[in-house]
Amino acid sequence: MAEKSEEKETMPEVGAVVDGEVLRFWEPEPAASPPEHPCPGCTVREDTAWHAGIDGGQCFKCGQLYCGVCAKAAEKARALKELLPPCVVCKAKVGETADEDFSRLIGLLTDTDRLDTRQVSAAKCNLAYMYANGAGTSKPDHNEAARLYSEAAAEGDDPRAQTNLGFMHEHGKGVGQSYSEAARLYGAAVVKGYANAEFNLGLLHEDGLGVDQSYCEALRLYTLAAEQGDAKAQSNLGVLYMEGCGGIEQNLDQALRYYKLAAEQAFPNAQCNLGSMYAAGEGVDADPEEACRLYRLAAANGHAEAQFSLGCMYANGTGVDQNYSTASRIFVSARDLGYAGATDALHSLYPLLFAVGVAVKVVGLAKAPQLNGQHGIVWTSAAAPGRLSVLLSGAEKPVAIRGENLMLKQPDVKVEYVV
């Protein structure tokens, strides 16, 4: 990989980012000199689809490219269902549906004479992304996605196409699985300063997949991506500095700094890890209320570890009023996401939630016949004696059975399950 060796000579050394340095994000300052390809949306930035390492945009009607800043504004407007400004070139509005986007891209690529090389490459990347994700198509087509990414990578030397094709090689989607080929493609995009490629190649070095295992090389690549505002890279940098492994000296100040940068971008992993630092008082004064706030933000985004940690805070009354019922509800969510330990934590709450347990056998269930004959425990609530909860030994989770009869060990005694 010639690109990789050249890259090593020109890239900064590990740890080049110093305390207090202001990182660059996807919104760059306008260039001091006029851009070579001015963005038609703002006229002060390059129109390339990988401006500052972040994907720019493209009008799917005429093929015109926009810078990352204008593309972000359009995506925000689409998400908020606002009226989108038309393309400044062809006056067409951004497509409102995936089907419309897909049809426009197909039309673009059947008439490529009016497009330059970069515009063709961007259109192929966009269409490939839709094929890979089944957007505008009946189902995903990874083979067609890989073909389009390959063409864009070869014809346009497009770092986005190289990165996405590398991802498909890494995971064996539409092409043969090959970590070494993924690393080669990521490396070609890294030379161009593409943040997603820097992050992906950093992951391969961290795990030693297709390349030599090196935490220091991973840290260097994550730092390059983090300087461009990549939240995933910032979060992973926080982990490396927090753990201090593989020749990297532990630095809690740097860990805190990078977790904060990523958490400010609402990245759940960083929110959870930052919450753990506040909960334990590592690298920062202990602040259980702040820990709960951060856990809650990550938990709302489906982060299982954050849900488990938040459940523990409620169960123990740390940083929040103790509430076993709320803790159990949060543990259920973490368990359903597959978090190890959530089931045991949930079961440990039952003696606290319910005062009396009665052994039962389930019979006559029409809605869930697979549960018939299973033994369990009916816990009667001390706070509300008329409320019952059943925990079945053969079920993966507590089962709510409404309007059915549960037979006690004494055959002539019936208990109606009421919630």
Buried (B, 14 or more C-beta within 10 A) or exposed (E): BEBBEEBEEEBEEBBEBEEEEEBBBBEBEEEEEEBEBBBBBBEBBBBBBBBBBBBBBBBBBBBBBBBBBBBBBBBEBEEEEEEBBEBBBEEBEBBEEBEBBBBBBBEBBEEBEEBEEBBBBBBBBBBBBBBBBBBBBEEBBBEBBBBBBBBBBEEBBBBBBBBBBBBBBBEEBBBEEBBEBBBBBBBBBBBBBBBBBBBBBBBBBBEEBBBEEBBBBBBBBBBBBBBBBBBBBBBBBBBBBBEBEBEBEEBBEBBBBBBBBBBEBEBBBBBBBBBBBBBEEEBBEEBBEBBBBBBBBBBBBEBBBBBBBBBBBBBEEBBBEEBBEBBBBBBBBBBEBEBEEBBEBBBEBBEBBBEEBBEBBBBEBEEBEEBEEBEBBBBBBEEEEEEBBBBBEEBEEBBEBEEBBBBBEEEEEEBEBEE
